[in-house]
């Protein structure tokens, strides 16, 4: 007898059936119940299957075993999404189950999950579930204004757990909100974390606020060194200032001068500390310099503007205009090309990592280059240089990729 090959569509169907049988068998091993038995299903999937998913997600401290079990669930496709939605909406379910279901829905970016998670953040009675929703919204932030606004609203949540979770997911544009939390939050831990977050956002390009003397001053603990900018010349309409930059150290007999011709646009001061507050990176006279406050030594890395810290790398970036590459586009609009360079706090080595283009317009900040107020923001693939009139640029991340001494 001659065997005929099976048609491709039947082969594919059988493969899918076999895979499903394998998954269901794995769930049997995980949960110990018969998935095909028992009463009928619900709109969120069969009751036995929901019970198995519930059992897998019922942990408060994820472990390797938990993630192995969860991986077996994830191949179920839309059926799993329906079950997860049912668990999240079940106010009687254990809050760990609901929180883990929210996390898994966000990772899968299931249809309708964003709206569901926003509703839980706004209305769940459980602090744990609301905190999980705040964490989950980070999955949607790069391309969702709704997710960003939901997080901002949750900065006023009555639970300090939720507020702390929100703080760690805010971006540079949220610096005014973080500053408000520093000043007004009733919880000391929240105020402390908010101040630390604000320091980092300022180093990434967030505008500073003026002190009682009308100087711009970096945030930080009262007993910590601060960077201060005093304008000698100001164009109030364009938000452009030139002046002196220095470091104030509490208890020290005098100031530590950094530069006299420092350009500031939009209250974004081109200077910041390292994590120990003993080294300052700053721009003066359109050069990038590093000052060691312990030794008093200053080194110059060469021409450049707009230094910005890159979080979790031990380094920073700045830009350097490409000579002769300016293009006049008409109407006093100018296009400029810049090299992006990276360096570390402890080395004089710099490395070119790419290019960006910036468009300066006379009606925006008196025609100043947009790199003056660009920020290091968070994108889908990591940290990016971005801002109005700038081509976004994804920054290199690993700590050891930055020049070392």
Secondary structure as GFF3:
##gff-version 3
##sequence-region A 1 405
A	DSSP	alpha_helix	8	31	.	.	.	ID=ss1
A	DSSP	alpha_helix	47	57	.	.	.	ID=ss2
A	DSSP	alpha_helix	64	74	.	.	.	ID=ss3
A	DSSP	alpha_helix	78	89	.	.	.	ID=ss4
A	DSSP	alpha_helix	95	108	.	.	.	ID=ss5
A	DSSP	alpha_helix	113	123	.	.	.	ID=ss6
A	DSSP	alpha_helix	127	136	.	.	.	ID=ss7
A	DSSP	three_ten_helix	137	143	.	.	.	ID=ss8
A	DSSP	alpha_helix	145	154	.	.	.	ID=ss9
A	DSSP	alpha_helix	160	167	.	.	.	ID=ss10
A	DSSP	three_ten_helix	172	174	.	.	.	ID=ss11
A	DSSP	alpha_helix	175	184	.	.	.	ID=ss12
A	DSSP	alpha_helix	188	203	.	.	.	ID=ss13
A	DSSP	beta_strand	209	210	.	.	.	ID=ss14
A	DSSP	beta_strand	216	217	.	.	.	ID=ss15
A	DSSP	beta_strand	226	235	.	.	.	ID=ss16
A	DSSP	beta_strand	240	248	.	.	.	ID=ss17
A	DSSP	beta_strand	256	265	.	.	.	ID=ss18
A	DSSP	beta_strand	271	273	.	.	.	ID=ss19
A	DSSP	beta_strand	279	284	.	.	.	ID=ss20
A	DSSP	beta_strand	287	292	.	.	.	ID=ss21
A	DSSP	beta_strand	298	303	.	.	.	ID=ss22
A	DSSP	beta_strand	305	310	.	.	.	ID=ss23
A	DSSP	beta_strand	315	321	.	.	.	ID=ss24
A	DSSP	beta_strand	327	330	.	.	.	ID=ss25
A	DSSP	beta_strand	333	344	.	.	.	ID=ss26
A	DSSP	beta_strand	351	360	.	.	.	ID=ss27
A	DSSP	three_ten_helix	365	367	.	.	.	ID=ss28
A	DSSP	three_ten_helix	370	373	.	.	.	ID=ss29
A	DSSP	beta_strand	375	379	.	.	.	ID=ss30
A	DSSP	beta_strand	382	386	.	.	.	ID=ss31
A	DSSP	beta_strand	393	394	.	.	.	ID=ss32
A	DSSP	three_ten_helix	399	401	.	.	.	ID=ss33
###
